């Protein structure tokens, strides 16, 4: 879904935006960054949400803490969007590598934290 929306965005920009905007949006580094970061950030946010949910006793608290925990990642994306960090191909690949390592580490940690019996007895009823 993310790739489809980005493709639609590229088409709309190509049709209606000025040349300077088109060249910024269609920059290969930007396209590679989006292609690499989309699944990696989605996986990271899922792992963070699961880790918080595994330790939280209230669903609302888990949801709010998960949203709060993702804010630093959103902040880094804003730095890219406002060109504080230049989205070069090397930065894109390096950032994707870092996110992949974080995802693998989160997978190991959250898998160890997940307790199916606790989940079933807490929410399963009697």
N, C-alpha and C positions, 0 to 999 in steps of 0.2 A: 504494500500500500504506500509506503514511504517513497519507494522508487517511482511508482506511478504518479504520485503527486509532484515529485521533483521534475519528472519529465514534462508534465503538464505546465509546471511553472516555467521551465526552459522554453517551451513553445510559446507561451504567452509573452515572455520577455522578448523572445526573438521577433514576435509580430508587432509589439506595441512600444517597446522601450527604445531609448536612444542608443546609438552605437557604443558609447562609453559604458553604459550599464550592461549591454549585451556582452561586451568583451570581459567585463569583470565577472559576470555570472557564468559565462561559458569557459572560463579559465580552466584548463585541465586539472590544475591542483585543487580547485574548488570542487569539481565534479568527482575527482578521486577521493577527496576528503569526505564528501557526502556518501559516496558509495561504500567506503570503509567504515565510517563512524556510525552509520545508521544501525546496522545489526549489532555492533559492539556496544553502543550506548543502550540499546534496548535490552540486551542481555545483562549489562551492568545494573540497570535500574531494576530489573526483575530480581537479580541476586540480592541487591540491597533491600528491596521490599520483603523478600522471603526471610532474610536474616533478621530484620526487625520484627516481622510477624512471628517468627519462631520464638522470640523472647518476650513478646508483648502479651499481656493478658486481655487487652481491649482492642477491638478491631479499629475503632476510631483513632486511638492513640497510634497504632501501627501505621495507619494510613497517613496521618499527619507527620510522623517522624520520617517515614519513607520519602515524602515530598520534600521535607527539610534536608534530608541527607543527599538528595540529588542536586540541590542548589549549587554546590561548588562546580559540578560538571557543567551545569547551565552557564555559570559564570565564565568558564573557559570557552564555551561556545560563543558567548557574547564577545569575548576578546577577539575571536576569529572574525565574527560578523562585523565588528567595528574596526577591523584591521590593526588592532594593537599588536596582535601576533599575525605575521604575514602567512597566509595559507599556501606555503610552497609544497612541492611534491615531497621533499624530504621531511618536512614537518608533519605532513599528512601520514606518511608511512610510519614515521617514528611514533606519532601519537596513536596510530592504530595498533602498533606493536605493544605500546604501553597499556592500552585498553585491553588487548588480548591477554596480556599477562595478568592484569587485574581481574578480568573475567574468569580466567582459570583458577587464580587464587581464591576468588570469591566462591567459585563452584566447590572447591575442596573444603573451605571453611563452612559454608552453608550446608553442604551435604552432611558434615559431621554434626552440625547443630540441630538438624531436622530430626524430630522425634515423633514418629507416626503414632505411637501409642498415646503420647500426651495429647496430640491433636485430636485423636478419636475420642478419648475419654473426656476431654474438655468440652468439645462441641457435639459429640455424638449422642448425647442424651442418655437416658437410663435404660 
